[in-house]
Amino acid sequence: MMVTIRSIIANTTKNHQYRLYILHTDISEENQIMVKRMEISNCQIAFVDVTSELRKIEKKISLRDYYTATTYYRVFIADMFPEYDKVLYVDSDAVIREDIANLYQYELGKNYIGAVRDQLVVQTDIYGDYVEKVLGISRGAYFNAGVVLINCEQFRKGHMLQKFVELLNTYTFVVAQDQDYLNILCKDNVLWVDPRWNVQMMGEISFSSEQAKLIHYNLAAKPWHYKECRLGEYFWEYAKQ
């Protein structure tokens, strides 16, 4: 997570203000202080303990414990932050190589979400067949939920949290879980953004690594697990900082 944040901060520009929220349940005060040392004048970092929010949700959904619900952060964000019309969610296994404000500035209109297609689903039949037969979504219209621009205003208007709870209590998806539910909820209401904003390491890349604006070490493709991880050098570049 600190590497992801460092990469964001390293590519900020002076004409924007940035506010980064870290949603968590158990990050120690000591570690929070360490992370906040990375702040700069136009980029603030805030920690949000969502334990109480997850306990509220736990009562509505059939989960064994609220920690399991952390998988579904993205669905809760619009209701947790009513002051925002739009937020950008980024997984902590990503490295940003351009000003993140350029992604945030996409106009979503009435779309629920702005995202990039999941390349493993597009390129691998077993996953492509799954989303088409089980979820009823074309493999070319299934997005990766690791980097998503969320239209909070439309989420609240569409009562997406309530719909999610109903869906979760009706169906159990075991392949991509939260990503599957989000894709069903947002079906036909997705703005497709420049794919260079979510270059996924699990799957073939259709352009040079230098063109990648955001590198996403999704699924098993983690440079801290595998020495030969593709484009791992970009992770270590920011890790050293």
LUMLO-426796 format. One line per 5 residues: their letters; for each residue x, y, z of N, C-alpha, C, O, CB. Coordinates in steps of 0.2 Angstrom, whole numbers. Each point is the difference from the previous one (the first is absolute). Glycine has a CB too. Example, Ala and Ser with C-alpha at 12.3 -4.5 7.8 and 13.67 -1.06 7.14 Angstrom:
2
as) 66 -28 39 -4 6 0 4 6 0 5 -1 3 -14 -5 3 | 7 11 -10 4 6 1 -4 5 3 3 6 1 3 -9 -11
***
This chain:
241
mmvti) 4 -6 0 -4 6 0 4 6 0 -1 5 -4 -8 -11 10 | 15 6 -2 4 6 0 4 1 -6 1 6 -2 0 -8 14 | 0 -3 -16 3 1 -7 -5 3 -4 2 4 -4 5 -14 6 | -13 7 -2 -5 3 -4 -1 8 1 0 4 -4 -6 -15 4 | 6 13 6 -1 7 2 6 4 -2 -1 5 -2 -6 -9 12
rsiia) 13 1 -9 6 3 -2 0 2 -7 2 5 -3 4 -11 12 | -8 1 -13 -1 1 -8 -5 5 -2 1 4 -4 2 -15 3 | -8 12 5 -5 5 -1 3 7 1 -1 5 -4 -9 -13 7 | 13 9 3 3 6 3 5 2 -5 1 6 -2 -4 -9 14 | 7 -1 -14 6 1 -5 -2 3 -6 4 4 -4 2 -13 9
nttkn) -13 8 -7 -2 2 -7 -5 6 1 -4 1 -5 6 -12 0 | -3 14 11 -5 5 1 2 6 -4 6 1 -1 -9 -5 12 | -1 9 -12 2 6 -3 -3 6 5 -5 -1 3 5 -4 -15 | 3 11 12 -1 5 4 -7 3 -1 -3 3 5 15 -1 -4 | -15 -3 -6 -7 4 -2 -5 -5 3 -6 2 -2 11 4 -8
hqyrl) -4 -11 13 -6 -4 3 1 -1 8 6 0 2 -7 -6 -14 | -4 5 15 0 -3 7 -2 -7 0 -5 -2 -3 2 14 7 | 6 -16 0 -1 -7 0 -2 -2 8 4 2 4 4 -4 -14 | -13 -2 10 -2 -3 7 0 -7 -1 -5 -3 -3 -1 13 7 | 10 -14 0 0 -7 -1 -3 -3 7 2 2 5 9 -2 -13
yilht) -16 -4 7 -3 -4 6 2 -7 0 0 -4 -5 -10 12 4 | 13 -10 7 2 -7 0 -6 -3 5 0 1 6 13 1 -7 | -17 -7 -2 -5 -3 3 3 -7 4 3 -4 -3 -12 9 -5 | 8 -5 14 3 -6 4 -4 -2 6 -5 4 2 16 0 -6 | -9 -9 7 -3 -2 6 5 -1 6 -1 -1 6 -8 -5 -13
disee) 16 5 5 5 -2 5 7 3 -1 5 -3 2 -12 -7 0 | 8 16 -5 6 3 -1 2 3 6 -3 5 3 2 -4 -15 | 7 -3 15 2 3 7 2 8 -1 1 2 -5 3 -14 8 | -5 15 3 2 7 0 7 2 -2 1 4 -4 -10 -3 13 | 13 -6 -7 7 1 -2 1 0 -8 4 4 -3 0 -10 14
nqimv) -7 1 -14 0 -1 -7 -3 6 -4 2 3 -5 -2 -15 6 | -6 15 2 -3 6 -3 5 6 0 0 3 -5 -11 -8 9 | 14 6 2 5 5 0 5 0 -5 2 4 -3 -4 -4 15 | 5 -7 -13 5 -1 -5 -3 2 -7 4 3 -4 1 -12 11 | -11 7 -9 -3 1 -6 -1 8 -1 2 3 -6 -7 -14 6
krmei) 3 14 5 -2 7 -1 7 5 -1 -1 6 -2 -10 -8 9 | 16 -1 -5 7 4 -1 1 1 -8 4 4 -2 1 -9 12 | -9 1 -14 1 1 -7 -4 6 -3 1 2 -6 1 -14 5 | -6 15 5 -5 6 -2 5 5 -3 5 2 2 -14 -5 7 | 6 7 -14 3 6 -2 -5 5 0 -6 -1 2 14 -5 -10
sncqi) -7 13 6 -4 5 2 -7 0 -4 -5 2 3 15 5 -2 | -10 -10 -7 -6 -1 -4 -3 -7 0 -4 -1 -4 8 11 -3 | -2 -14 12 -2 -7 0 -1 -2 7 5 -2 3 1 -1 -14 | -12 2 13 -1 -2 7 -2 -8 0 -4 -2 -4 1 14 8 | 5 -15 2 -2 -7 1 -4 -1 6 2 3 5 9 -6 -11
afvdv) -17 0 5 -4 -1 6 -2 -7 1 -1 -4 -5 -4 15 3 | 5 -13 8 -2 -7 2 -7 -1 2 -2 4 4 14 -6 -1 | -16 -2 -6 -7 -1 2 -1 -7 3 0 -5 -4 -4 14 -5 | 3 -10 15 -2 -6 3 -7 -2 -2 -4 3 3 13 -1 7 | -10 -7 -14 -7 -2 -2 -3 -5 4 -5 -3 -2 8 7 -9
tselr) 0 -6 17 -2 -6 4 -8 1 1 -4 -4 -1 15 3 6 | -13 7 -2 -7 1 1 -4 0 -6 -6 -3 1 9 10 9 | -1 -5 -15 -4 0 -6 -1 -7 -3 -6 -2 -2 10 13 -1 | 1 -15 4 0 -7 -2 -5 -4 5 -3 -5 -2 15 6 -3 | -12 1 11 -4 -3 5 -8 1 -2 -4 -5 1 13 6 8
kiekk) -10 5 -11 -7 2 -3 -2 -5 -6 -5 -2 0 7 14 4 | 3 -12 -8 -2 -4 -6 0 -8 2 -4 -3 -3 10 12 -4 | -2 -11 11 0 -7 2 -7 -2 2 -2 -6 -1 14 7 5 | -16 3 -1 -7 -2 3 -5 -1 -6 -5 -3 1 8 10 9 | -1 -4 -16 -4 0 -6 1 -6 -4 -4 -2 -4 3 14 5
islrd) 8 -14 -1 2 -5 -5 2 -7 4 2 0 5 1 9 -13 | -3 -14 4 1 -7 3 8 -1 -1 2 -4 -4 -14 0 1 | 15 7 8 8 -1 0 1 -2 7 -3 1 5 6 7 -14 | 2 -13 10 2 -2 7 3 5 4 -2 0 6 4 -11 -11 | 2 16 2 2 5 5 2 6 -5 0 0 -6 5 -8 14
yytat) -5 14 -4 1 6 -4 6 1 -4 1 4 -5 -8 1 13 | 13 -9 -6 6 1 -4 -1 -3 -7 3 3 -5 3 -4 16 | -10 -4 -12 -2 -2 -7 -3 6 -4 1 0 -6 -3 -12 11 | -1 16 -2 -3 6 -3 4 5 -3 -1 4 -5 -8 -6 12 | 16 1 -5 5 5 -3 1 -1 -7 2 5 -4 3 -5 15
tyyrv) -7 -6 -14 1 -1 -7 -5 5 -4 1 1 -6 2 -13 9 | -8 14 1 -5 4 -4 0 7 1 -5 4 -1 -2 -14 2 | 13 13 1 1 7 1 -3 4 -5 -4 5 1 14 -7 5 | -9 1 -12 -2 4 -6 -7 1 0 -2 6 -2 11 -10 -4 | -13 0 8 -8 1 0 -2 4 6 -5 4 -1 4 -15 -4
fiadm) 5 12 10 -2 4 6 2 7 -1 -3 4 4 5 -14 3 | 3 11 -11 3 7 0 -4 6 -1 0 5 3 10 -11 -8 | -15 5 0 -5 6 -1 -4 2 6 -1 6 1 1 -10 -13 | -2 -1 16 -4 1 6 5 2 6 -3 4 4 -6 -12 -8 | 15 6 4 4 2 5 3 7 -1 1 4 5 2 -16 -3
fpeyd) -3 15 -8 2 6 -1 -5 4 -4 1 2 -6 11 -6 6 | -17 6 3 -6 4 -3 2 7 -2 -3 3 -4 -5 -9 11 | 14 8 -5 2 7 -2 3 0 -7 1 5 -3 1 -2 15 | -1 -9 -15 4 0 -7 -5 -3 -5 -4 -4 1 15 2 5 | -11 5 -12 -4 -2 -6 4 -5 -4 -3 -4 -3 -3 15 3
kvlyv) 13 -12 1 4 -4 -4 6 -2 4 3 5 3 -8 0 -14 | 7 -11 11 6 -2 3 4 -5 -4 -3 -3 -4 -2 5 15 | 11 -2 -10 5 -5 -4 2 -5 5 3 1 5 0 7 -14 | -4 -15 8 2 -5 4 6 -3 -4 -1 -2 -6 -11 0 11 | 17 0 -1 6 -3 -3 2 -5 5 1 1 6 3 9 -12
dsdav) -3 -17 4 3 -5 4 7 2 2 3 4 -3 -10 -13 -3 | 9 5 11 7 2 3 5 -4 -4 6 -1 3 -11 4 8 | 4 -7 -16 5 -3 -4 1 3 -7 1 -3 -5 -4 -8 11 | 3 18 -6 1 3 -6 5 6 1 2 2 5 -14 -4 -8 | 15 3 -3 5 6 0 -2 5 -5 -2 -2 -6 11 -6 9
iredi) -9 14 -1 -3 5 -5 6 4 -3 5 2 4 -16 -1 3 | 11 0 -13 5 3 -4 -1 7 -3 4 3 -4 0 -14 2 | -10 13 3 -2 7 -3 -5 3 6 -2 -3 4 3 -1 -17 | -2 11 12 -4 3 4 -7 -3 1 -4 0 -5 10 11 2 | -8 -14 9 -6 -3 1 -6 4 -1 -6 -2 -2 12 -5 10
anlyq) -5 14 -8 -6 5 -1 -2 -1 -7 -6 1 -1 11 7 9 | -1 -10 -13 -2 -1 -7 -5 -5 0 -5 0 -5 16 4 1 | -11 -9 8 -5 -6 0 -6 3 4 -6 -2 -3 15 -7 2 | -8 12 6 -6 2 4 -4 5 -4 -7 0 1 13 -1 9 | -4 5 -15 -3 5 -3 -5 -3 -6 -3 4 -3 12 4 6
yelgk) -9 -14 -4 -5 -3 -5 -7 2 3 -2 0 6 10 -10 -9 | -12 12 -2 -7 2 1 -4 -7 0 -1 -2 -6 2 14 2 | -5 -14 9 -3 -6 0 -8 1 -3 -3 -5 -2 10 1 12 | -9 10 -10 -7 1 -2 -5 -4 5 1 1 6 3 0 -18 | -8 -6 9 -5 -4 4 3 -7 1 -3 -4 3 -6 11 -7
nyiga) 15 -8 2 3 -7 1 2 -1 7 1 5 3 3 -5 -15 | -5 -6 14 1 -1 7 8 0 2 2 1 5 -13 -8 -5 | 15 5 -6 7 -2 2 4 2 -7 -3 -1 -5 0 -8 14 | 9 10 -8 5 1 -5 5 -5 1 3 -1 6 -5 13 -7 | 4 -16 -4 4 -6 1 4 -2 -6 -2 2 -6 -5 -6 16
vrdql) 11 -1 -9 3 -4 -6 -2 -7 0 -1 -3 5 11 11 -4 | -10 -11 -7 -2 -7 -1 5 -4 4 6 1 0 -12 1 -11 | 3 -8 14 5 -5 3 3 -4 -5 -4 -4 -4 -3 4 14 | 13 0 -11 4 -3 -6 0 -8 1 0 -3 -5 7 14 4 | -7 -13 7 0 -7 1 -7 -3 -3 0 -6 -3 8 7 13
vvqtd) -13 2 -9 -7 -2 -2 0 1 -8 -3 -5 -3 -2 9 14 | 7 1 -13 0 1 -8 4 -5 -3 -2 -2 -5 1 14 7 | 7 -14 1 5 -4 -4 0 -7 2 3 -4 -4 4 14 3 | -11 -12 6 0 -7 2 -7 -3 0 -4 2 4 14 0 4 | -10 -7 -12 -7 -3 -1 -4 -2 7 -6 1 0 10 -5 -12
iygdy) 0 1 16 -3 -3 6 -3 5 4 -6 -1 3 14 -8 -3 | -5 15 0 -3 6 4 -5 4 -4 -5 2 2 15 -1 4 | -9 -1 -13 -5 3 -4 -6 -3 0 -6 3 0 15 1 -7 | -9 -11 6 -6 -4 0 -4 0 7 -6 1 0 12 -9 -8 | -2 9 13 -3 1 7 -4 6 1 -6 -1 2 15 -5 2
vekvl) -6 12 -6 -4 6 0 -6 0 -4 -5 3 1 15 3 2 | -10 -9 -9 -5 0 -5 -6 -5 2 -6 2 0 14 1 -9 | -6 -9 12 -5 -5 1 -3 1 7 -6 -1 2 12 -7 -9 | -1 10 12 -3 1 7 -2 7 2 -5 0 3 13 -9 0 | -5 14 -6 -2 6 2 -4 4 -5 -4 5 1 14 -4 5
gisrg) -10 -4 -12 -4 3 -6 3 7 -2 -4 4 -2 -6 -10 7 | 16 6 -5 4 6 -2 5 -2 -6 3 -5 1 -4 11 10 | 1 -2 -16 5 -2 -6 7 1 3 1 5 4 -9 -1 -13 | 12 -8 7 7 0 2 4 6 -1 4 2 3 -4 -14 -4 | -3 16 -4 3 6 -2 -3 6 3 2 6 -1 0 -11 -10
ayfna) -7 3 16 -3 6 3 1 -1 8 -4 2 4 -4 -1 -13 | 13 -5 11 1 -2 7 6 4 2 6 -1 -3 -11 -11 2 | 5 16 6 5 4 2 4 -2 6 -2 -4 4 -4 13 -8 | 13 -7 5 4 -2 5 -2 6 6 1 6 -2 8 -12 -6 | -10 3 14 -2 5 5 5 2 5 -1 3 5 -9 -9 -5
gvvli) 17 5 -2 5 2 3 2 8 0 3 3 4 1 -15 -5 | -6 14 -5 0 8 -1 -7 2 -3 -1 -1 -6 14 0 4 | -17 4 6 -6 3 -2 -2 7 2 2 2 6 -6 -14 -6 | 1 15 -4 -2 7 1 -7 -1 2 -4 -2 -5 12 8 -3 | -10 -4 14 -7 -1 2 -4 6 0 2 5 3 2 -14 4
nceqf) -10 9 -10 -5 5 -1 -4 0 7 -5 -3 0 5 3 -13 | 2 3 18 -3 -1 7 -7 3 -1 -5 -3 3 16 4 3 | -12 4 -9 -7 3 -1 -5 -5 -3 -5 -1 3 10 13 -4 | -3 -15 -4 -4 -5 -4 -1 -6 5 -5 -4 0 9 8 -11 | 2 -6 14 -1 -6 5 -5 1 5 -4 -4 1 16 2 -3
rkghm) -12 8 5 -5 2 5 -7 0 -3 -5 -2 3 13 8 4 | -9 -3 -13 -6 1 -3 -3 -7 -2 -6 -1 0 9 12 -4 | 1 -15 2 -2 -7 -2 0 -5 5 -2 -6 -1 7 9 -9 | -4 -1 17 -1 -4 5 5 -6 -1 -3 -6 2 -9 10 1 | 18 -3 -5 4 -6 -2 2 -4 6 0 -6 0 4 13 -9
lqkfv) -3 -4 15 1 -4 6 -5 -5 2 1 -6 2 6 16 2 | -13 -7 -4 -6 -4 1 -1 -6 -5 -1 -6 2 -5 16 3 | 7 -9 -11 0 -5 -6 5 -5 1 -1 -6 -1 -3 15 -7 | 10 -7 10 6 -4 2 -2 -5 5 1 -6 0 7 15 -3 | -11 -6 9 -2 -5 5 -5 -5 -2 1 -6 2 1 16 6
ellnt) -7 -8 -12 -5 -5 -2 4 -5 -5 -2 -6 1 -7 15 0 | 13 -7 -5 4 -4 -5 4 -5 4 0 -6 -1 0 15 -8 | 4 -7 14 4 -4 4 -3 -5 4 2 -6 1 5 16 0 | -13 -8 1 -4 -5 4 -4 -5 -4 -3 -5 2 2 14 6 | 1 -8 -15 -3 -4 -5 4 -5 -3 -1 -6 -1 -7 15 -1
ytfvv) 14 -6 0 5 -4 -4 7 0 3 2 5 3 -8 -3 -13 | 9 -8 9 7 0 3 5 -1 -6 0 -6 -3 -4 1 14 | 8 10 -13 5 -1 -5 7 -1 3 2 3 5 -9 4 -13 | 10 -12 5 6 -3 4 7 2 -4 5 -2 2 -12 -7 3 | 6 11 -11 6 1 -4 3 7 1 6 0 3 -11 -7 -12
aqdqd) 2 12 8 3 7 1 -4 4 5 1 5 2 3 -5 -13 | -9 -3 14 -4 2 6 -2 8 -1 -5 1 -4 11 -9 11 | -3 12 -4 -2 7 0 0 3 -7 -4 4 -2 9 -2 13 | 0 -4 -15 0 2 -7 -6 -2 -4 -3 3 -4 16 -3 5 | -15 -6 0 -6 -3 -3 -6 4 2 -4 2 -5 9 -13 5
ylnil) -6 12 6 -6 4 2 0 7 -3 -5 2 -2 5 -9 13 | 6 10 -11 0 7 -2 -2 0 -8 -3 5 -2 12 -2 11 | -6 -8 -12 -2 0 -7 -7 -1 -2 -3 3 -5 14 -8 3 | -14 1 6 -8 -1 -1 -3 6 2 -5 2 -4 6 -14 7 | 1 16 2 -4 6 2 1 5 -5 -5 4 -1 7 -7 13
ckdnv) 4 4 -15 1 5 -4 -1 -1 -8 2 4 -4 7 -1 13 | -11 -9 -10 -1 -3 -7 -3 6 -4 -5 3 2 4 -15 2 | 4 13 -10 -3 5 -5 1 7 2 -3 5 -3 -5 -14 -1 | 11 10 10 1 7 2 7 1 2 2 3 6 -13 -3 -1 | 16 -2 -9 7 1 1 3 4 -6 -1 0 -6 1 -11 11
lwvdp) 4 16 -2 4 4 -5 7 -3 -1 4 -1 5 -10 12 -1 | 8 -13 -10 6 -3 -1 6 5 0 0 4 -5 -6 -14 -1 | 10 10 10 6 5 0 6 -3 -4 0 -6 -1 -4 11 12 | 9 0 -12 6 -2 -3 3 -7 3 1 1 6 1 12 -9 | -1 -18 0 2 -6 3 7 0 3 2 -4 4 -9 -2 -12
rwnvq) 11 12 6 6 1 3 0 2 7 5 0 4 -1 3 -15 | -10 -2 14 -1 2 7 -1 -6 4 -2 0 6 -3 11 -9 | 5 -17 0 0 -6 4 3 -6 -4 -4 -4 -2 -7 8 8 | 17 -4 -6 4 -5 -4 1 -6 5 4 1 4 2 8 -12 | -9 -14 6 0 -6 5 5 -5 -2 1 -2 -6 -13 4 8
mmgei) 16 -4 3 5 -5 -2 -2 -7 -1 4 -4 -3 3 11 10 | -13 -8 -5 -3 -7 -2 -4 1 -7 -5 2 0 5 -6 13 | 4 2 -18 -3 1 -7 5 3 -4 5 3 2 -16 -1 3 | 10 -2 -12 4 3 -5 -1 7 0 -6 3 0 6 -14 -7 | 6 15 6 -1 7 -1 1 2 -7 4 -2 -4 1 3 16
sfsse) -10 4 -14 0 1 -7 4 7 -2 0 2 -6 -11 -8 6 | 15 8 5 4 6 -2 6 0 5 0 -4 4 -10 11 -7 | 15 -3 1 6 0 4 0 2 7 -5 3 2 11 -1 -12 | -2 -5 15 0 1 7 1 8 1 -3 2 5 7 -14 -3 | -1 15 -6 2 7 1 -7 4 -1 0 6 3 12 -7 -7
qakli) -17 -1 1 -6 3 -1 -5 -1 6 -5 4 0 7 -5 -13 | 0 -3 17 -5 -2 6 0 6 5 5 3 2 -2 -15 -3 | -9 15 2 -1 5 5 -1 -3 7 2 3 5 -7 4 -14 | 2 -13 9 0 -3 7 1 -8 -1 -3 -3 -4 -6 12 8 | 13 -11 0 2 -7 -1 -3 -4 6 1 2 6 10 0 -12
hynla) -15 -7 5 -4 -4 5 2 -7 0 0 -4 -4 -10 11 2 | 14 -8 8 2 -7 1 -5 -4 3 0 -2 6 12 6 -4 | -17 -6 -6 -6 -3 2 1 -8 1 5 -3 -3 -12 12 -3 | 3 -12 10 0 -7 1 7 -2 2 2 3 5 -12 -5 -13 | 13 -3 5 6 -3 3 6 4 -3 6 -1 3 -11 -10 -3
akpwh) 4 16 -4 6 4 -3 3 5 5 -1 6 -1 -4 -8 -10 | 8 0 16 2 4 5 8 0 0 3 -5 1 -13 3 7 | 13 8 -9 8 1 0 3 -2 7 6 -2 0 -7 10 -9 | -3 -7 14 3 -2 7 -1 -8 1 3 -2 5 -6 14 -1 | 0 -15 -8 0 -8 0 4 -3 -5 3 -5 2 -15 6 2
ykecr) 13 2 -10 3 -3 -5 6 4 -3 -2 6 -2 -8 -12 -1 | 16 4 3 6 4 -2 -1 2 -7 2 6 -2 5 -12 10 | -10 2 -13 0 1 -7 -7 3 -2 -2 0 -6 10 -9 4 | -12 12 7 -6 3 -1 0 5 -6 5 4 0 -9 -6 12 | 0 2 -17 0 4 -5 -1 8 2 -5 1 4 1 -10 -11
lgeyf) 8 13 5 0 7 2 1 1 7 -2 6 3 -5 -4 -13 | 10 -6 13 1 0 8 5 6 1 0 2 6 -2 -14 -5 | 6 14 -6 5 5 1 -3 7 2 3 4 4 5 -10 -12 | -14 7 6 -4 6 2 -2 0 7 0 5 3 -4 -4 -15 | 2 -7 14 -2 0 7 7 1 5 -1 4 4 -8 -12 -7
weyak) 14 5 1 6 1 4 3 7 0 3 2 5 0 -14 -7 | -4 15 -4 2 7 0 -3 5 5 3 4 3 -2 -6 -16 | -8 1 14 -3 4 5 1 -3 7 0 4 5 -9 -1 -14 | 10 -10 10 1 -3 6 7 3 3 0 1 6 -6 -11 -10 | 11 11 0 6 3 2 -1 7 3 4 3 4 2 -10 -12
q) -11 11 5 -1 7 3 -4 0 6 -1 5 3 1 -2 -15
***
